[in-house]
Amino acid sequence: MTGTNDRSLGVVVHGQGDLRIEPIEQRAPTGDEAVVRIAYGGICGSDLHYWLHGAAGESILREPLLLGHEVVGTVVAPAADGTGPAAGVDVAVHPLTEGAGDGSRYPRDRPNLSPGSTYLGSAAHLPHRQGGFARQVNLPARMLRPLPTGLSLRDAALAEPAAVAWHAVGRAGDVAGRRALVIGSGPIGALVVAVLRRAGAAEIVVTDLHEHPREIAAQLGATRTIDARDAEAIAAVDADVVFESSGSRPGLASAVRGATRGGRVVMVGLQPTGEQPALLSLVITRELDLLGSFRFNGEIDQVLAALADGSLYVEPVVTHEYDVSDALEAFETARDAARSGKVLLRF
């Protein structure tokens, strides 16, 4: 980020294993951009992947990238074109920009599937789309969602990942009164539990390799938890709907085995790139619906309303909070799934 000498401390990944906390130069905003003072940012799995592997899925790091898309803050200066919230308004951020890309067809009411879409803090395109992990950033006014009355910035910090979970549960259809199985209770899996509870699921069974994430899931409303290595217990769940949130091959196998005949499996966790082995014989003979779930669309507005009225309980998901100056320690904590849930940076 280049331009003026107004320097703002940010979290920038320069390559695999090369994460730096450094001043960035904030350019002058364009006419449709507001200047936002960031209050909190949540460390996502994709942020960890860029740091640890130099890539997130098929998005390869090719230049320094300011990380972060789970951000909330306060408008310092509104967009010059008059769009968006006024100065002083607290906002959450919807990090997607729809794009036609190569012109491939996609449902126009599902901009998350647009082939040329960009996301804050993403290396999917070159130049990369710089993110929001800085004390002050310029953001398109259309990305900004004013917080409902009574909702604090700290409580709104989970709005973006909760919208991912809300979208996934929406992909499953009506879950009221049904038995649900959630494979993996990292932050997204935990938030799926919270959304399922709000949506009226009768039973919510959760698996994870580690005890701490299972404890978080129980606090959020899971009726039962299972060690992810207990294949027999998972297969016996017989769930109407399953959410695969681990993004792993064993997790997907457990999701298929744990689904009832005629059930539905929603794949939320991003699987490794390339061809993956799968239990397709069981998918066929049980007539399972196997569905993908990618990011979200307008669900963030529903999430903000539900956080504000208290119907969406997510408090246990956040386990650690660090000042941006301690971001390196924060990332080390976030990579340890055995002892952390969502880790927030405080700007």
C-alpha positions as CSV (number, residue, x, y, z in Angstrom):
1,M,0.0,0.0,0.0
2,T,1.6,3.2,-1.1
3,G,0.8,6.9,-1.2
4,T,0.9,9.4,1.7
5,N,3.1,9.3,4.7
6,D,0.2,8.5,7.0
7,R,1.6,5.2,8.3
8,S,-0.5,2.6,10.1
9,L,0.7,-0.5,11.8
10,G,-0.4,-3.6,10.0
11,V,0.1,-7.4,9.8
12,V,1.8,-8.3,6.5
13,V,2.8,-11.7,5.2
14,H,5.8,-11.6,2.8
15,G,6.2,-15.3,2.1
16,Q,5.9,-18.7,3.7
17,G,6.9,-18.4,7.4
18,D,7.5,-14.6,7.0
19,L,4.9,-12.7,9.0
20,R,5.8,-9.1,9.9
21,I,4.2,-6.3,12.0
22,E,5.1,-3.2,10.2
23,P,4.0,0.3,9.3
24,I,2.0,0.5,6.1
25,E,1.4,3.7,4.0
26,Q,-2.2,4.5,3.6
27,R,-3.1,5.9,0.2
28,A,-5.7,8.6,-0.4
29,P,-9.2,7.0,-0.5
30,T,-11.1,6.9,-3.8
31,G,-14.5,8.5,-4.1
32,D,-16.4,5.5,-3.0
33,E,-14.1,4.5,-0.1
34,A,-14.5,5.4,3.6
35,V,-11.6,5.6,6.0
36,V,-12.1,3.1,8.8
37,R,-10.3,2.8,12.1
38,I,-10.1,-0.9,12.8
39,A,-11.0,-2.0,16.3
40,Y,-10.8,-5.8,16.1
41,G,-9.8,-8.5,13.6
42,G,-10.3,-12.2,13.8
43,I,-7.5,-14.6,12.7
44,C,-9.0,-16.9,10.1
45,G,-7.7,-20.3,8.8
46,S,-6.8,-18.6,5.5
47,D,-4.6,-16.1,7.3
48,L,-2.8,-19.0,9.0
49,H,-2.4,-20.8,5.6
50,Y,-0.8,-17.8,4.0
51,W,1.7,-17.5,6.8
52,L,2.5,-21.2,7.2
53,H,2.3,-22.4,3.6
54,G,2.5,-19.3,1.4
55,A,-0.9,-20.2,0.0
56,A,-4.5,-20.7,0.9
57,G,-6.0,-23.4,-1.3
58,E,-5.3,-22.4,-4.8
59,S,-4.6,-18.8,-3.9
60,I,-0.7,-18.5,-4.1
61,L,1.1,-15.7,-2.4
62,R,3.1,-13.8,-5.0
63,E,3.6,-10.4,-3.3
64,P,3.4,-9.0,0.3
65,L,-0.2,-9.2,1.5
66,L,-1.8,-7.3,4.3
67,L,-3.9,-10.0,5.9
68,G,-7.3,-9.9,7.4
69,H,-11.0,-10.0,6.4
70,E,-12.8,-10.5,9.7
71,V,-12.7,-6.9,10.8
72,V,-14.9,-4.3,12.5
73,G,-14.2,-0.7,13.2
74,T,-15.4,2.9,13.2
75,V,-15.8,5.2,10.2
76,V,-13.2,8.1,10.5
77,A,-14.1,9.7,7.2
78,P,-17.1,8.8,5.0
79,A,-16.9,8.2,1.3
80,A,-16.6,11.4,-0.7
81,D,-19.4,10.3,-3.1
82,G,-21.9,10.4,-0.2
83,T,-22.5,6.6,0.0
84,G,-22.3,4.5,3.1
85,P,-22.2,5.4,6.8
86,A,-21.2,8.7,8.3
87,A,-18.2,9.5,10.4
88,G,-18.4,8.0,13.9
89,V,-20.5,5.0,12.9
90,D,-19.4,1.6,14.1
91,V,-19.4,-0.9,11.3
92,A,-18.8,-4.6,10.4
93,V,-17.3,-5.4,7.1
94,H,-18.6,-7.6,4.3
95,P,-15.3,-8.4,2.6
96,L,-16.5,-9.6,-0.8
97,T,-16.4,-7.7,-4.1
98,E,-18.4,-9.4,-6.9
99,G,-16.6,-9.7,-10.2
100,A,-17.5,-11.1,-13.6
101,G,-14.0,-12.5,-14.1
102,D,-13.7,-14.6,-17.3
103,G,-17.4,-14.3,-18.0
104,S,-18.3,-17.7,-16.7
105,R,-22.0,-18.1,-15.8
106,Y,-23.1,-17.9,-12.1
107,P,-26.4,-17.3,-10.3
108,R,-26.7,-13.5,-10.0
109,D,-28.4,-13.8,-6.6
110,R,-25.3,-15.6,-5.3
111,P,-22.4,-13.2,-5.8
112,N,-20.1,-15.4,-3.7
113,L,-19.9,-17.7,-6.8
114,S,-18.9,-14.9,-9.2
115,P,-15.7,-16.1,-11.0
116,G,-13.9,-12.8,-10.6
117,S,-14.9,-12.1,-7.0
118,T,-12.2,-10.7,-4.6
119,Y,-12.0,-10.9,-0.9
120,L,-10.1,-8.7,1.6
121,G,-6.8,-10.2,2.4
122,S,-6.7,-12.6,-0.5
123,A,-4.0,-13.7,-2.9
124,A,-6.5,-15.2,-5.4
125,H,-5.6,-12.5,-8.0
126,L,-2.6,-10.4,-8.8
127,P,-2.3,-7.7,-7.6
128,H,-3.5,-9.2,-4.4
129,R,-6.5,-7.7,-2.6
130,Q,-5.0,-6.2,0.5
131,G,-6.8,-6.9,3.7
132,G,-7.9,-5.1,6.9
133,F,-5.4,-6.0,9.6
134,A,-4.2,-2.4,10.1
135,R,-5.1,0.4,12.5
136,Q,-6.6,2.4,9.7
137,V,-7.7,1.3,6.2
138,N,-9.7,2.5,3.2
139,L,-12.7,0.3,2.4
140,P,-15.5,0.6,-0.2
141,A,-18.5,2.1,1.5
142,R,-20.7,-0.8,0.1
143,M,-18.8,-3.2,2.3
144,L,-19.7,-1.4,5.5
145,R,-22.6,-2.5,7.7
146,P,-23.6,-0.2,10.6
147,L,-23.9,-2.1,13.8
148,P,-27.4,-2.4,15.3
149,T,-28.1,-0.3,18.4
150,G,-26.6,-1.9,21.5
151,L,-24.1,-4.2,19.7
152,S,-20.5,-3.4,20.6
153,L,-17.6,-3.7,18.2
154,R,-16.1,-6.5,20.4
155,D,-19.3,-8.5,20.2
156,A,-19.6,-7.9,16.4
157,A,-16.1,-9.2,15.8
158,L,-17.5,-12.6,14.9
159,A,-20.0,-11.4,12.4
160,E,-18.0,-12.5,9.3
161,P,-17.2,-16.1,10.3
162,A,-20.7,-16.4,11.9
163,A,-22.1,-15.4,8.5
164,V,-20.1,-18.3,6.9
165,A,-21.8,-20.7,9.4
166,W,-25.2,-19.1,8.8
167,H,-24.8,-19.6,5.1
168,A,-23.8,-23.3,5.6
169,V,-26.8,-24.0,7.8
170,G,-29.0,-22.3,5.2
171,R,-27.6,-24.7,2.6
172,A,-28.9,-27.6,4.7
173,G,-32.5,-26.4,4.6
174,D,-34.9,-26.5,7.5
175,V,-33.0,-28.0,10.5
176,A,-35.7,-27.4,13.1
177,G,-36.3,-30.6,15.1
178,R,-33.6,-32.5,13.2
179,R,-30.5,-34.4,14.4
180,A,-27.3,-32.6,13.2
181,L,-23.7,-33.7,13.2
182,V,-20.8,-31.2,13.1
183,I,-17.4,-32.6,12.1
184,G,-14.7,-30.4,13.6
185,S,-15.3,-27.8,16.2
186,G,-12.8,-25.1,15.3
187,P,-14.2,-21.6,15.1
188,I,-16.4,-22.3,12.0
189,G,-17.7,-25.6,13.4
190,A,-18.4,-24.0,16.7
191,L,-20.3,-21.2,15.0
192,V,-22.3,-23.8,13.0
193,V,-23.3,-25.2,16.4
194,A,-24.4,-21.8,17.6
195,V,-26.5,-21.2,14.4
196,L,-28.0,-24.7,14.6
197,R,-29.1,-24.1,18.2
198,R,-30.8,-20.8,17.2
199,A,-32.4,-22.6,14.2
200,G,-34.0,-25.2,16.5
201,A,-32.0,-28.4,15.8
202,A,-33.2,-31.0,18.2
203,E,-29.8,-32.7,18.6
204,I,-26.4,-31.4,17.8
205,V,-23.6,-33.9,18.0
206,V,-20.0,-32.5,17.5
207,T,-16.7,-34.2,16.9
208,D,-13.1,-32.9,17.3
209,L,-9.7,-34.4,17.9
210,H,-9.2,-32.1,20.9
211,E,-11.0,-31.8,24.2
212,H,-11.0,-28.0,24.4
213,P,-12.9,-27.4,21.1
214,R,-15.4,-30.0,22.2
215,E,-15.9,-28.1,25.5
216,I,-16.6,-24.9,23.5
217,A,-19.1,-26.7,21.4
218,A,-20.9,-28.0,24.5
219,Q,-21.1,-24.4,25.9
220,L,-22.7,-23.3,22.6
221,G,-25.4,-25.9,22.7
222,A,-24.0,-29.2,21.5
223,T,-26.0,-32.0,23.1
224,R,-23.2,-34.5,22.8
225,T,-19.5,-34.5,21.7
226,I,-17.4,-37.3,20.3
227,D,-13.7,-37.8,19.9
228,A,-13.0,-37.5,16.2
229,R,-11.0,-40.8,16.3
230,D,-14.0,-42.8,17.4
231,A,-15.2,-43.9,14.0
232,E,-17.8,-46.3,15.4
233,A,-19.5,-43.7,17.5
234,I,-19.6,-41.2,14.6
235,A,-21.1,-43.8,12.3
236,A,-23.8,-44.5,14.9
237,V,-25.0,-40.9,15.0
238,D,-27.3,-41.4,12.0
239,A,-27.7,-37.6,11.5
240,D,-30.3,-36.0,9.3
241,V,-27.8,-33.3,8.3
242,V,-24.0,-33.2,8.7
243,F,-21.6,-30.3,8.5
244,E,-18.1,-31.1,7.5
245,S,-16.1,-28.3,9.1
246,S,-12.6,-29.8,9.4
247,G,-11.6,-29.5,5.8
248,S,-9.8,-32.8,6.0
249,R,-10.1,-36.1,4.1
250,P,-10.9,-38.1,7.3
251,G,-13.4,-35.5,8.3
252,L,-15.3,-35.9,5.0
253,A,-15.3,-39.7,5.4
254,S,-16.7,-39.3,8.9
255,A,-19.4,-36.9,7.6
256,V,-20.6,-39.5,5.0
257,R,-20.5,-42.4,7.5
258,G,-22.4,-40.3,10.1
259,A,-25.2,-39.3,7.8
260,T,-28.5,-41.2,7.8
261,R,-29.9,-42.7,4.6
262,G,-31.4,-39.9,2.5
263,G,-29.5,-37.4,4.6
264,R,-27.6,-34.3,3.6
265,V,-23.9,-33.4,4.0
266,V,-22.8,-29.8,3.8
267,M,-19.1,-29.3,3.1
268,V,-18.0,-26.1,4.9
269,G,-14.3,-26.8,5.5
270,L,-12.1,-26.2,2.4
271,Q,-10.6,-29.5,1.3
272,P,-7.0,-29.6,0.0
273,T,-6.6,-28.7,-3.6
274,G,-6.7,-31.4,-6.3
275,E,-8.5,-34.7,-6.5
276,Q,-9.6,-36.2,-3.1
277,P,-10.7,-39.7,-2.2
278,A,-14.3,-39.9,-1.0
279,L,-16.8,-42.6,0.0
280,L,-18.9,-42.1,-3.1
281,S,-20.3,-45.6,-2.9
282,L,-22.0,-44.7,0.4
283,V,-23.2,-41.4,-1.0
284,I,-24.9,-43.2,-3.8
285,T,-26.3,-46.2,-2.0
286,R,-27.6,-44.0,0.9
287,E,-28.8,-41.3,-1.6
288,L,-27.0,-38.6,0.3
289,D,-27.2,-35.0,-0.8
290,L,-23.6,-33.7,-0.9
291,L,-23.5,-29.9,-0.9
292,G,-20.7,-27.3,-1.0
293,S,-20.9,-24.1,1.0
294,F,-18.6,-21.2,0.1
295,R,-18.4,-17.9,2.1
296,F,-21.8,-16.1,2.3
297,N,-23.9,-13.4,0.7
298,G,-26.3,-11.1,2.6
299,E,-26.4,-13.4,5.7
300,I,-24.1,-11.0,7.6
301,D,-27.1,-8.6,8.1
302,Q,-29.1,-11.4,9.7
303,V,-26.1,-12.3,11.9
304,L,-25.7,-8.8,13.1
305,A,-29.4,-8.6,14.0
306,A,-29.2,-11.9,15.8
307,L,-26.1,-10.9,17.7
308,A,-27.8,-7.7,18.7
309,D,-31.0,-9.3,20.0
310,G,-29.1,-12.0,21.8
311,S,-30.7,-14.9,19.9
312,L,-27.3,-16.0,18.5
313,Y,-25.0,-16.9,21.4
314,V,-21.3,-17.0,20.4
315,E,-19.3,-15.7,23.4
316,P,-17.4,-19.0,24.1
317,V,-15.9,-19.0,20.5
318,V,-13.4,-16.2,21.3
319,T,-10.7,-17.7,23.5
320,H,-7.8,-15.2,23.2
321,E,-7.3,-11.5,22.4
322,Y,-4.0,-9.8,21.6
323,D,-2.8,-6.3,20.7
324,V,-1.7,-5.9,17.1
325,S,1.9,-5.4,18.4
326,D,1.7,-9.0,19.7
327,A,0.3,-10.4,16.4
328,L,3.2,-12.9,16.0
329,E,2.3,-14.5,19.4
330,A,-1.4,-14.3,18.4
331,F,-0.8,-16.3,15.2
332,E,1.2,-18.9,17.1
333,T,-1.7,-19.3,19.5
334,A,-4.3,-19.5,16.7
335,R,-2.4,-22.3,15.0
336,D,-2.7,-24.5,18.1
337,A,-6.2,-25.9,17.8
338,A,-5.8,-27.9,21.0
339,R,-5.9,-24.7,23.1
340,S,-7.5,-21.9,21.1
341,G,-10.8,-21.1,19.4
342,K,-11.1,-17.7,17.7
343,V,-8.1,-15.4,18.3
344,L,-8.8,-11.7,18.0
345,L,-6.3,-8.9,17.3
346,R,-7.0,-5.6,19.0
347,F,-6.1,-2.6,16.9
